Amino acid sequence: MDPRMTANLLALHADACSKQQRTYKDPATGFAVLTEYAHRVRGQCCGNACRHCPWDWQNVDEERFDGVAEAREQRRQRRNDGGL
């Protein structure tokens, strides 16, 4: 599992989505992170390899982001296992 995807982050994300919030603050970096809710409202993958992209990064340029194919597979496995 991606080290950024700790139980705390998953809880923050789930809480934000349940409140239909578009972002939550990553406590480690202070960055605003888009929620899956925000992506679904947007309606499509933006191509930026977002952490909670519900479309498995379908518009991400594999040449631009090294390791996208492997990361996609890990994301699919997490979803199958009940994670985000």
PDB file of N, CA, C and O in Angstrom:
ATOM      1  N   MET A   1       0.843  -1.187   0.000  1.00  0.00           N
ATOM      2  CA  MET A   1       0.000   0.000   0.000  1.00  0.00           C
ATOM      3  C   MET A   1       0.883   1.244   0.000  1.00  0.00           C
ATOM      4  O   MET A   1       1.920   1.294   0.661  1.00  0.00           O
ATOM      5  N   ASP A   2       0.455   2.219  -0.741  1.00  0.00           N
ATOM      6  CA  ASP A   2       1.146   3.496  -0.813  1.00  0.00           C
ATOM      7  C   ASP A   2       1.301   4.047   0.603  1.00  0.00           C
ATOM      8  O   ASP A   2       0.310   4.135   1.328  1.00  0.00           O
ATOM      9  N   PRO A   3       2.521   4.424   1.022  1.00  0.00           N
ATOM     10  CA  PRO A   3       2.715   4.902   2.390  1.00  0.00           C
ATOM     11  C   PRO A   3       1.886   6.134   2.737  1.00  0.00           C
ATOM     12  O   PRO A   3       1.603   6.384   3.909  1.00  0.00           O
ATOM     13  N   ARG A   4       1.494   6.905   1.717  1.00  0.00           N
ATOM     14  CA  ARG A   4       0.657   8.083   1.977  1.00  0.00           C
ATOM     15  C   ARG A   4      -0.758   7.695   2.392  1.00  0.00           C
ATOM     16  O   ARG A   4      -1.482   8.492   2.989  1.00  0.00           O
ATOM     17  N   MET A   5      -1.137   6.473   2.071  1.00  0.00           N
ATOM     18  CA  MET A   5      -2.511   6.038   2.316  1.00  0.00           C
ATOM     19  C   MET A   5      -2.621   5.338   3.675  1.00  0.00           C
ATOM     20  O   MET A   5      -2.968   4.159   3.746  1.00  0.00           O
ATOM     21  N   THR A   6      -2.333   6.047   4.710  1.00  0.00           N
ATOM     22  CA  THR A   6      -2.411   5.487   6.052  1.00  0.00           C
ATOM     23  C   THR A   6      -3.865   5.428   6.500  1.00  0.00           C
ATOM     24  O   THR A   6      -4.751   5.998   5.864  1.00  0.00           O
ATOM     25  N   ALA A   7      -4.091   4.734   7.597  1.00  0.00           N
ATOM     26  CA  ALA A   7      -5.444   4.645   8.133  1.00  0.00           C
ATOM     27  C   ALA A   7      -5.990   6.037   8.454  1.00  0.00           C
ATOM     28  O   ALA A   7      -7.175   6.300   8.252  1.00  0.00           O
ATOM     29  N   ASN A   8      -5.132   6.923   8.951  1.00  0.00           N
ATOM     30  CA  ASN A   8      -5.562   8.286   9.265  1.00  0.00           C
ATOM     31  C   ASN A   8      -6.038   9.016   8.008  1.00  0.00           C
ATOM     32  O   ASN A   8      -7.069   9.688   8.034  1.00  0.00           O
ATOM     33  N   LEU A   9      -5.305   8.888   6.926  1.00  0.00           N
ATOM     34  CA  LEU A   9      -5.706   9.557   5.686  1.00  0.00           C
ATOM     35  C   LEU A   9      -7.006   8.974   5.152  1.00  0.00           C
ATOM     36  O   LEU A   9      -7.871   9.707   4.672  1.00  0.00           O
ATOM     37  N   LEU A  10      -7.141   7.669   5.235  1.00  0.00           N
ATOM     38  CA  LEU A  10      -8.374   7.041   4.771  1.00  0.00           C
ATOM     39  C   LEU A  10      -9.565   7.529   5.586  1.00  0.00           C
ATOM     40  O   LEU A  10     -10.648   7.751   5.044  1.00  0.00           O
ATOM     41  N   ALA A  11      -9.360   7.695   6.894  1.00  0.00           N
ATOM     42  CA  ALA A  11     -10.438   8.196   7.749  1.00  0.00           C
ATOM     43  C   ALA A  11     -10.761   9.651   7.415  1.00  0.00           C
ATOM     44  O   ALA A  11     -11.932  10.024   7.350  1.00  0.00           O
ATOM     45  N   LEU A  12      -9.735  10.474   7.203  1.00  0.00           N
ATOM     46  CA  LEU A  12      -9.962  11.871   6.824  1.00  0.00           C
ATOM     47  C   LEU A  12     -10.731  11.950   5.509  1.00  0.00           C
ATOM     48  O   LEU A  12     -11.660  12.746   5.369  1.00  0.00           O
ATOM     49  N   HIS A  13     -10.335  11.122   4.552  1.00  0.00           N
ATOM     50  CA  HIS A  13     -10.976  11.109   3.251  1.00  0.00           C
ATOM     51  C   HIS A  13     -12.435  10.666   3.367  1.00  0.00           C
ATOM     52  O   HIS A  13     -13.325  11.303   2.803  1.00  0.00           O
ATOM     53  N   ALA A  14     -12.678   9.586   4.091  1.00  0.00           N
ATOM     54  CA  ALA A  14     -14.044   9.082   4.252  1.00  0.00           C
ATOM     55  C   ALA A  14     -14.932  10.129   4.931  1.00  0.00           C
ATOM     56  O   ALA A  14     -16.083  10.320   4.539  1.00  0.00           O
ATOM     57  N   ASP A  15     -14.399  10.798   5.941  1.00  0.00           N
ATOM     58  CA  ASP A  15     -15.156  11.833   6.638  1.00  0.00           C
ATOM     59  C   ASP A  15     -15.498  12.978   5.697  1.00  0.00           C
ATOM     60  O   ASP A  15     -16.636  13.447   5.673  1.00  0.00           O
ATOM     61  N   ALA A  16     -14.524  13.427   4.926  1.00  0.00           N
ATOM     62  CA  ALA A  16     -14.754  14.531   3.987  1.00  0.00           C
ATOM     63  C   ALA A  16     -15.790  14.142   2.934  1.00  0.00           C
ATOM     64  O   ALA A  16     -16.663  14.944   2.602  1.00  0.00           O
ATOM     65  N   CYS A  17     -15.703  12.930   2.411  1.00  0.00           N
ATOM     66  CA  CYS A  17     -16.673  12.478   1.400  1.00  0.00           C
ATOM     67  C   CYS A  17     -18.073  12.381   1.992  1.00  0.00           C
ATOM     68  O   CYS A  17     -19.053  12.736   1.336  1.00  0.00           O
ATOM     69  N   SER A  18     -18.171  11.902   3.230  1.00  0.00           N
ATOM     70  CA  SER A  18     -19.497  11.767   3.845  1.00  0.00           C
ATOM     71  C   SER A  18     -20.161  13.130   4.039  1.00  0.00           C
ATOM     72  O   SER A  18     -21.386  13.229   4.107  1.00  0.00           O
ATOM     73  N   LYS A  19     -19.338  14.178   4.128  1.00  0.00           N
ATOM     74  CA  LYS A  19     -19.854  15.546   4.275  1.00  0.00           C
ATOM     75  C   LYS A  19     -19.919  16.279   2.934  1.00  0.00           C
ATOM     76  O   LYS A  19     -20.191  17.479   2.882  1.00  0.00           O
ATOM     77  N   GLN A  20     -19.666  15.544   1.859  1.00  0.00           N
ATOM     78  CA  GLN A  20     -19.637  16.087   0.495  1.00  0.00           C
ATOM     79  C   GLN A  20     -18.667  17.270   0.376  1.00  0.00           C
ATOM     80  O   GLN A  20     -18.959  18.275  -0.273  1.00  0.00           O
ATOM     81  N   GLN A  21     -17.521  17.119   1.014  1.00  0.00           N
ATOM     82  CA  GLN A  21     -16.471  18.128   0.907  1.00  0.00           C
ATOM     83  C   GLN A  21     -15.563  17.768  -0.257  1.00  0.00           C
ATOM     84  O   GLN A  21     -15.328  16.593  -0.535  1.00  0.00           O
ATOM     85  N   ARG A  22     -15.071  18.763  -0.914  1.00  0.00           N
ATOM     86  CA  ARG A  22     -14.228  18.527  -2.090  1.00  0.00           C
ATOM     87  C   ARG A  22     -12.762  18.302  -1.742  1.00  0.00           C
ATOM     88  O   ARG A  22     -12.016  17.740  -2.544  1.00  0.00           O
ATOM     89  N   THR A  23     -12.341  18.733  -0.561  1.00  0.00           N
ATOM     90  CA  THR A  23     -10.951  18.554  -0.163  1.00  0.00           C
ATOM     91  C   THR A  23     -10.862  18.217   1.317  1.00  0.00           C
ATOM     92  O   THR A  23     -11.808  18.405   2.082  1.00  0.00           O
ATOM     93  N   TYR A  24      -9.687  17.711   1.696  1.00  0.00           N
ATOM     94  CA  TYR A  24      -9.300  17.591   3.100  1.00  0.00           C
ATOM     95  C   TYR A  24      -7.818  17.944   3.166  1.00  0.00           C
ATOM     96  O   TYR A  24      -7.119  17.905   2.154  1.00  0.00           O
ATOM     97  N   LYS A  25      -7.350  18.284   4.343  1.00  0.00           N
ATOM     98  CA  LYS A  25      -5.954  18.681   4.513  1.00  0.00           C
ATOM     99  C   LYS A  25      -5.110  17.471   4.883  1.00  0.00           C
ATOM    100  O   LYS A  25      -5.403  16.768   5.850  1.00  0.00           O
ATOM    101  N   ASP A  26      -4.058  17.234   4.100  1.00  0.00           N
ATOM    102  CA  ASP A  26      -3.118  16.167   4.413  1.00  0.00           C
ATOM    103  C   ASP A  26      -2.298  16.638   5.616  1.00  0.00           C
ATOM    104  O   ASP A  26      -1.588  17.639   5.521  1.00  0.00           O
ATOM    105  N   PRO A  27      -2.385  15.933   6.743  1.00  0.00           N
ATOM    106  CA  PRO A  27      -1.694  16.415   7.943  1.00  0.00           C
ATOM    107  C   PRO A  27      -0.167  16.405   7.821  1.00  0.00           C
ATOM    108  O   PRO A  27       0.510  17.174   8.503  1.00  0.00           O
ATOM    109  N   ALA A  28       0.373  15.550   6.967  1.00  0.00           N
ATOM    110  CA  ALA A  28       1.826  15.475   6.819  1.00  0.00           C
ATOM    111  C   ALA A  28       2.383  16.620   5.986  1.00  0.00           C
ATOM    112  O   ALA A  28       3.485  17.103   6.246  1.00  0.00           O
ATOM    113  N   THR A  29       1.629  17.054   4.991  1.00  0.00           N
ATOM    114  CA  THR A  29       2.152  18.071   4.072  1.00  0.00           C
ATOM    115  C   THR A  29       1.453  19.414   4.188  1.00  0.00           C
ATOM    116  O   THR A  29       2.010  20.448   3.820  1.00  0.00           O
ATOM    117  N   GLY A  30       0.232  19.391   4.701  1.00  0.00           N
ATOM    118  CA  GLY A  30      -0.569  20.608   4.742  1.00  0.00           C
ATOM    119  C   GLY A  30      -1.270  20.906   3.427  1.00  0.00           C
ATOM    120  O   GLY A  30      -2.002  21.891   3.320  1.00  0.00           O
ATOM    121  N   PHE A  31      -1.053  20.068   2.434  1.00  0.00           N
ATOM    122  CA  PHE A  31      -1.678  20.269   1.124  1.00  0.00           C
ATOM    123  C   PHE A  31      -3.156  19.907   1.168  1.00  0.00           C
ATOM    124  O   PHE A  31      -3.569  19.025   1.922  1.00  0.00           O
ATOM    125  N   ALA A  32      -3.937  20.588   0.365  1.00  0.00           N
ATOM    126  CA  ALA A  32      -5.340  20.228   0.167  1.00  0.00           C
ATOM    127  C   ALA A  32      -5.380  19.073  -0.828  1.00  0.00           C
ATOM    128  O   ALA A  32      -4.770  19.137  -1.896  1.00  0.00           O
ATOM    129  N   VAL A  33      -6.098  18.028  -0.470  1.00  0.00           N
ATOM    130  CA  VAL A  33      -6.206  16.835  -1.307  1.00  0.00           C
ATOM    131  C   VAL A  33      -7.644  16.720  -1.788  1.00  0.00           C
ATOM    132  O   VAL A  33      -8.577  16.756  -0.985  1.00  0.00           O
ATOM    133  N   LEU A  34      -7.824  16.583  -3.092  1.00  0.00           N
ATOM    134  CA  LEU A  34      -9.169  16.410  -3.639  1.00  0.00           C
ATOM    135  C   LEU A  34      -9.744  15.060  -3.224  1.00  0.00           C
ATOM    136  O   LEU A  34      -9.051  14.043  -3.244  1.00  0.00           O
ATOM    137  N   THR A  35     -11.008  15.067  -2.852  1.00  0.00           N
ATOM    138  CA  THR A  35     -11.683  13.829  -2.475  1.00  0.00           C
ATOM    139  C   THR A  35     -12.249  13.130  -3.711  1.00  0.00           C
ATOM    140  O   THR A  35     -12.345  13.716  -4.789  1.00  0.00           O
ATOM    141  N   GLU A  36     -12.618  11.874  -3.528  1.00  0.00           N
ATOM    142  CA  GLU A  36     -13.298  11.157  -4.611  1.00  0.00           C
ATOM    143  C   GLU A  36     -14.594  11.874  -4.964  1.00  0.00           C
ATOM    144  O   GLU A  36     -14.974  11.939  -6.133  1.00  0.00           O
ATOM    145  N   TYR A  37     -15.270  12.411  -3.953  1.00  0.00           N
ATOM    146  CA  TYR A  37     -16.488  13.177  -4.194  1.00  0.00           C
ATOM    147  C   TYR A  37     -16.229  14.311  -5.186  1.00  0.00           C
ATOM    148  O   TYR A  37     -16.994  14.492  -6.133  1.00  0.00           O
ATOM    149  N   ALA A  38     -15.163  15.067  -4.978  1.00  0.00           N
ATOM    150  CA  ALA A  38     -14.837  16.185  -5.873  1.00  0.00           C
ATOM    151  C   ALA A  38     -14.598  15.703  -7.293  1.00  0.00           C
ATOM    152  O   ALA A  38     -15.022  16.344  -8.255  1.00  0.00           O
ATOM    153  N   HIS A  39     -13.924  14.581  -7.420  1.00  0.00           N
ATOM    154  CA  HIS A  39     -13.656  14.039  -8.756  1.00  0.00           C
ATOM    155  C   HIS A  39     -14.947  13.605  -9.439  1.00  0.00           C
ATOM    156  O   HIS A  39     -15.135  13.844 -10.632  1.00  0.00           O
ATOM    157  N   ARG A  40     -15.826  12.973  -8.687  1.00  0.00           N
ATOM    158  CA  ARG A  40     -17.094  12.518  -9.278  1.00  0.00           C
ATOM    159  C   ARG A  40     -17.952  13.709  -9.706  1.00  0.00           C
ATOM    160  O   ARG A  40     -18.631  13.644 -10.731  1.00  0.00           O
ATOM    161  N   VAL A  41     -17.928  14.785  -8.937  1.00  0.00           N
ATOM    162  CA  VAL A  41     -18.646  15.999  -9.325  1.00  0.00           C
ATOM    163  C   VAL A  41     -18.047  16.554 -10.614  1.00  0.00           C
ATOM    164  O   VAL A  41     -18.776  17.019 -11.490  1.00  0.00           O
ATOM    165  N   ARG A  42     -16.721  16.504 -10.731  1.00  0.00           N
ATOM    166  CA  ARG A  42     -16.033  16.981 -11.941  1.00  0.00           C
ATOM    167  C   ARG A  42     -16.438  16.152 -13.155  1.00  0.00           C
ATOM    168  O   ARG A  42     -16.634  16.687 -14.245  1.00  0.00           O
ATOM    169  N   GLY A  43     -16.560  14.849 -12.957  1.00  0.00           N
ATOM    170  CA  GLY A  43     -17.086  13.988 -14.007  1.00  0.00           C
ATOM    171  C   GLY A  43     -16.093  13.231 -14.856  1.00  0.00           C
ATOM    172  O   GLY A  43     -16.493  12.413 -15.685  1.00  0.00           O
ATOM    173  N   GLN A  44     -14.809  13.481 -14.673  1.00  0.00           N
ATOM    174  CA  GLN A  44     -13.811  12.750 -15.463  1.00  0.00           C
ATOM    175  C   GLN A  44     -12.428  12.898 -14.847  1.00  0.00           C
ATOM    176  O   GLN A  44     -12.191  13.781 -14.023  1.00  0.00           O
ATOM    177  N   CYS A  45     -11.528  12.028 -15.255  1.00  0.00           N
ATOM    178  CA  CYS A  45     -10.141  12.084 -14.799  1.00  0.00           C
ATOM    179  C   CYS A  45      -9.468  13.325 -15.381  1.00  0.00           C
ATOM    180  O   CYS A  45      -9.573  13.596 -16.577  1.00  0.00           O
ATOM    181  N   CYS A  46      -8.777  14.074 -14.522  1.00  0.00           N
ATOM    182  CA  CYS A  46      -8.109  15.302 -14.980  1.00  0.00           C
ATOM    183  C   CYS A  46      -6.708  15.028 -15.525  1.00  0.00           C
ATOM    184  O   CYS A  46      -6.110  15.907 -16.145  1.00  0.00           O
ATOM    185  N   GLY A  47      -6.176  13.825 -15.306  1.00  0.00           N
ATOM    186  CA  GLY A  47      -4.866  13.474 -15.838  1.00  0.00           C
ATOM    187  C   GLY A  47      -3.703  13.822 -14.935  1.00  0.00           C
ATOM    188  O   GLY A  47      -2.552  13.752 -15.367  1.00  0.00           O
ATOM    189  N   ASN A  48      -3.972  14.200 -13.672  1.00  0.00           N
ATOM    190  CA  ASN A  48      -2.896  14.607 -12.771  1.00  0.00           C
ATOM    191  C   ASN A  48      -2.507  13.551 -11.739  1.00  0.00           C
ATOM    192  O   ASN A  48      -1.798  13.863 -10.782  1.00  0.00           O
ATOM    193  N   ALA A  49      -2.953  12.318 -11.914  1.00  0.00           N
ATOM    194  CA  ALA A  49      -2.629  11.214 -11.002  1.00  0.00           C
ATOM    195  C   ALA A  49      -3.030  11.530  -9.570  1.00  0.00           C
ATOM    196  O   ALA A  49      -2.254  11.327  -8.636  1.00  0.00           O
ATOM    197  N   CYS A  50      -4.250  12.028  -9.407  1.00  0.00           N
ATOM    198  CA  CYS A  50      -4.756  12.394  -8.081  1.00  0.00           C
ATOM    199  C   CYS A  50      -4.905  11.163  -7.191  1.00  0.00           C
ATOM    200  O   CYS A  50      -5.226  10.076  -7.669  1.00  0.00           O
ATOM    201  N   ARG A  51      -4.673  11.341  -5.921  1.00  0.00           N
ATOM    202  CA  ARG A  51      -4.690  10.267  -4.936  1.00  0.00           C
ATOM    203  C   ARG A  51      -6.010   9.489  -4.921  1.00  0.00           C
ATOM    204  O   ARG A  51      -5.992   8.263  -4.814  1.00  0.00           O
ATOM    205  N   HIS A  52      -7.130  10.160  -5.024  1.00  0.00           N
ATOM    206  CA  HIS A  52      -8.429   9.505  -4.896  1.00  0.00           C
ATOM    207  C   HIS A  52      -9.200   9.440  -6.213  1.00  0.00           C
ATOM    208  O   HIS A  52     -10.430   9.399  -6.199  1.00  0.00           O
ATOM    209  N   CYS A  53      -8.512   9.430  -7.334  1.00  0.00           N
ATOM    210  CA  CYS A  53      -9.166   9.368  -8.640  1.00  0.00           C
ATOM    211  C   CYS A  53     -10.005   8.097  -8.766  1.00  0.00           C
ATOM    212  O   CYS A  53      -9.470   6.993  -8.660  1.00  0.00           O
ATOM    213  N   PRO A  54     -11.316   8.239  -8.990  1.00  0.00           N
ATOM    214  CA  PRO A  54     -12.158   7.048  -9.112  1.00  0.00           C
ATOM    215  C   PRO A  54     -12.087   6.388 -10.489  1.00  0.00           C
ATOM    216  O   PRO A  54     -12.722   5.357 -10.713  1.00  0.00           O
ATOM    217  N   TRP A  55     -11.328   6.965 -11.400  1.00  0.00           N
ATOM    218  CA  TRP A  55     -11.234   6.431 -12.764  1.00  0.00           C
ATOM    219  C   TRP A  55      -9.890   5.785 -13.059  1.00  0.00           C
ATOM    220  O   TRP A  55      -9.506   5.657 -14.221  1.00  0.00           O
ATOM    221  N   ASP A  56      -9.176   5.379 -12.028  1.00  0.00           N
ATOM    222  CA  ASP A  56      -7.875   4.708 -12.208  1.00  0.00           C
ATOM    223  C   ASP A  56      -6.940   5.456 -13.148  1.00  0.00           C
ATOM    224  O   ASP A  56      -6.218   4.858 -13.945  1.00  0.00           O
ATOM    225  N   TRP A  57      -6.974   6.767 -13.034  1.00  0.00           N
ATOM    226  CA  TRP A  57      -6.036   7.623 -13.779  1.00  0.00           C
ATOM    227  C   TRP A  57      -6.102   7.390 -15.287  1.00  0.00           C
ATOM    228  O   TRP A  57      -5.065   7.347 -15.948  1.00  0.00           O
ATOM    229  N   GLN A  58      -7.286   7.241 -15.830  1.00  0.00           N
ATOM    230  CA  GLN A  58      -7.424   6.900 -17.246  1.00  0.00           C
ATOM    231  C   GLN A  58      -6.839   7.948 -18.179  1.00  0.00           C
ATOM    232  O   GLN A  58      -6.469   7.612 -19.304  1.00  0.00           O
ATOM    233  N   ASN A  59      -6.740   9.207 -17.757  1.00  0.00           N
ATOM    234  CA  ASN A  59      -6.186  10.252 -18.624  1.00  0.00           C
ATOM    235  C   ASN A  59      -4.762  10.647 -18.270  1.00  0.00           C
ATOM    236  O   ASN A  59      -4.255  11.647 -18.778  1.00  0.00           O
ATOM    237  N   VAL A  60      -4.108   9.878 -17.404  1.00  0.00           N
ATOM    238  CA  VAL A  60      -2.733  10.185 -17.007  1.00  0.00           C
ATOM    239  C   VAL A  60      -1.781   9.685 -18.084  1.00  0.00           C
ATOM    240  O   VAL A  60      -1.866   8.538 -18.522  1.00  0.00           O
ATOM    241  N   ASP A  61      -0.883  10.551 -18.501  1.00  0.00           N
ATOM    242  CA  ASP A  61       0.121  10.218 -19.505  1.00  0.00           C
ATOM    243  C   ASP A  61       1.201   9.353 -18.857  1.00  0.00           C
ATOM    244  O   ASP A  61       1.936   9.824 -17.989  1.00  0.00           O
ATOM    245  N   GLU A  62       1.298   8.104 -19.270  1.00  0.00           N
ATOM    246  CA  GLU A  62       2.263   7.177 -18.663  1.00  0.00           C
ATOM    247  C   GLU A  62       3.701   7.624 -18.850  1.00  0.00           C
ATOM    248  O   GLU A  62       4.556   7.288 -18.030  1.00  0.00           O
ATOM    249  N   GLU A  63       3.991   8.371 -19.903  1.00  0.00           N
ATOM    250  CA  GLU A  63       5.349   8.876 -20.103  1.00  0.00           C
ATOM    251  C   GLU A  63       5.663  10.008 -19.136  1.00  0.00           C
ATOM    252  O   GLU A  63       6.815  10.194 -18.743  1.00  0.00           O
ATOM    253  N   ARG A  64       4.649  10.755 -18.758  1.00  0.00           N
ATOM    254  CA  ARG A  64       4.830  11.892 -17.854  1.00  0.00           C
ATOM    255  C   ARG A  64       4.988  11.446 -16.399  1.00  0.00           C
ATOM    256  O   ARG A  64       5.766  12.035 -15.649  1.00  0.00           O
ATOM    257  N   PHE A  65       4.258  10.418 -16.007  1.00  0.00           N
ATOM    258  CA  PHE A  65       4.294   9.933 -14.634  1.00  0.00           C
ATOM    259  C   PHE A  65       4.887   8.530 -14.609  1.00  0.00           C
ATOM    260  O   PHE A  65       4.214   7.560 -14.957  1.00  0.00           O
ATOM    261  N   ASP A  66       6.133   8.426 -14.202  1.00  0.00           N
ATOM    262  CA  ASP A  66       6.822   7.141 -14.126  1.00  0.00           C
ATOM    263  C   ASP A  66       6.111   6.219 -13.134  1.00  0.00           C
ATOM    264  O   ASP A  66       5.781   6.635 -12.024  1.00  0.00           O
ATOM    265  N   GLY A  67       5.884   5.001 -13.527  1.00  0.00           N
ATOM    266  CA  GLY A  67       5.290   4.015 -12.641  1.00  0.00           C
ATOM    267  C   GLY A  67       3.775   4.012 -12.602  1.00  0.00           C
ATOM    268  O   GLY A  67       3.190   3.372 -11.728  1.00  0.00           O
ATOM    269  N   VAL A  68       3.120   4.710 -13.524  1.00  0.00           N
ATOM    270  CA  VAL A  68       1.660   4.801 -13.507  1.00  0.00           C
ATOM    271  C   VAL A  68       1.009   3.434 -13.668  1.00  0.00           C
ATOM    272  O   VAL A  68       0.045   3.126 -12.966  1.00  0.00           O
ATOM    273  N   ALA A  69       1.509   2.621 -14.565  1.00  0.00           N
ATOM    274  CA  ALA A  69       0.892   1.313 -14.808  1.00  0.00           C
ATOM    275  C   ALA A  69       0.920   0.458 -13.537  1.00  0.00           C
ATOM    276  O   ALA A  69      -0.080  -0.171 -13.191  1.00  0.00           O
ATOM    277  N   GLU A  70       2.047   0.435 -12.852  1.00  0.00           N
ATOM    278  CA  GLU A  70       2.163  -0.342 -11.615  1.00  0.00           C
ATOM    279  C   GLU A  70       1.259   0.239 -10.525  1.00  0.00           C
ATOM    280  O   GLU A  70       0.599  -0.502  -9.798  1.00  0.00           O
ATOM    281  N   ALA A  71       1.235   1.550 -10.419  1.00  0.00           N
ATOM    282  CA  ALA A  71       0.391   2.203  -9.411  1.00  0.00           C
ATOM    283  C   ALA A  71      -1.084   1.948  -9.687  1.00  0.00           C
ATOM    284  O   ALA A  71      -1.865   1.759  -8.755  1.00  0.00           O
ATOM    285  N   ARG A  72      -1.473   1.942 -10.966  1.00  0.00           N
ATOM    286  CA  ARG A  72      -2.861   1.642 -11.323  1.00  0.00           C
ATOM    287  C   ARG A  72      -3.267   0.269 -10.815  1.00  0.00           C
ATOM    288  O   ARG A  72      -4.340   0.093 -10.238  1.00  0.00           O
ATOM    289  N   GLU A  73      -2.395  -0.691 -11.040  1.00  0.00           N
ATOM    290  CA  GLU A  73      -2.690  -2.057 -10.610  1.00  0.00           C
ATOM    291  C   GLU A  73      -2.803  -2.134  -9.091  1.00  0.00           C
ATOM    292  O   GLU A  73      -3.677  -2.832  -8.577  1.00  0.00           O
ATOM    293  N   GLN A  74      -1.944  -1.436  -8.367  1.00  0.00           N
ATOM    294  CA  GLN A  74      -2.016  -1.415  -6.905  1.00  0.00           C
ATOM    295  C   GLN A  74      -3.326  -0.786  -6.438  1.00  0.00           C
ATOM    296  O   GLN A  74      -3.942  -1.263  -5.485  1.00  0.00           O
ATOM    297  N   ARG A  75      -3.751   0.284  -7.107  1.00  0.00           N
ATOM    298  CA  ARG A  75      -5.011   0.942  -6.762  1.00  0.00           C
ATOM    299  C   ARG A  75      -6.187  -0.008  -6.983  1.00  0.00           C
ATOM    300  O   ARG A  75      -7.091  -0.078  -6.150  1.00  0.00           O
ATOM    301  N   ARG A  76      -6.181  -0.731  -8.083  1.00  0.00           N
ATOM    302  CA  ARG A  76      -7.264  -1.678  -8.369  1.00  0.00           C
ATOM    303  C   ARG A  76      -7.320  -2.774  -7.306  1.00  0.00           C
ATOM    304  O   ARG A  76      -8.399  -3.175  -6.869  1.00  0.00           O
ATOM    305  N   GLN A  77      -6.155  -3.248  -6.903  1.00  0.00           N
ATOM    306  CA  GLN A  77      -6.101  -4.282  -5.873  1.00  0.00           C
ATOM    307  C   GLN A  77      -6.645  -3.758  -4.556  1.00  0.00           C
ATOM    308  O   GLN A  77      -7.380  -4.468  -3.869  1.00  0.00           O
ATOM    309  N   ARG A  78      -6.293  -2.513  -4.184  1.00  0.00           N
ATOM    310  CA  ARG A  78      -6.811  -1.925  -2.945  1.00  0.00           C
ATOM    311  C   ARG A  78      -8.329  -1.816  -2.995  1.00  0.00           C
ATOM    312  O   ARG A  78      -9.010  -2.118  -2.015  1.00  0.00           O
ATOM    313  N   ARG A  79      -8.860  -1.384  -4.141  1.00  0.00           N
ATOM    314  CA  ARG A  79     -10.310  -1.283  -4.280  1.00  0.00           C
ATOM    315  C   ARG A  79     -10.972  -2.644  -4.123  1.00  0.00           C
ATOM    316  O   ARG A  79     -12.013  -2.761  -3.475  1.00  0.00           O
ATOM    317  N   ASN A  80     -10.372  -3.671  -4.714  1.00  0.00           N
ATOM    318  CA  ASN A  80     -10.915  -5.022  -4.605  1.00  0.00           C
ATOM    319  C   ASN A  80     -10.870  -5.524  -3.162  1.00  0.00           C
ATOM    320  O   ASN A  80     -11.704  -6.329  -2.747  1.00  0.00           O
ATOM    321  N   ASP A  81      -9.883  -5.034  -2.403  1.00  0.00           N
ATOM    322  CA  ASP A  81      -9.737  -5.419  -1.002  1.00  0.00           C
ATOM    323  C   ASP A  81     -10.552  -4.520  -0.063  1.00  0.00           C
ATOM    324  O   ASP A  81     -10.506  -4.691   1.155  1.00  0.00           O
ATOM    325  N   GLY A  82     -11.286  -3.577  -0.623  1.00  0.00           N
ATOM    326  CA  GLY A  82     -12.136  -2.716   0.195  1.00  0.00           C
ATOM    327  C   GLY A  82     -11.508  -1.402   0.608  1.00  0.00           C
ATOM    328  O   GLY A  82     -12.109  -0.653   1.378  1.00  0.00           O
ATOM    329  N   GLY A  83     -10.316  -1.099   0.120  1.00  0.00           N
ATOM    330  CA  GLY A  83      -9.673   0.179   0.444  1.00  0.00           C
ATOM    331  C   GLY A  83      -9.962   1.219  -0.609  1.00  0.00           C
ATOM    332  O   GLY A  83     -10.694   0.964  -1.565  1.00  0.00           O
ATOM    333  N   LEU A  84      -9.379   2.406  -0.432  1.00  0.00           N
ATOM    334  CA  LEU A  84      -9.575   3.483  -1.400  1.00  0.00           C
ATOM    335  C   LEU A  84      -8.398   3.606  -2.314  1.00  0.00           C
ATOM    336  O   LEU A  84      -8.389   4.465  -3.196  1.00  0.00           O
TER     337      LEU A  84
END
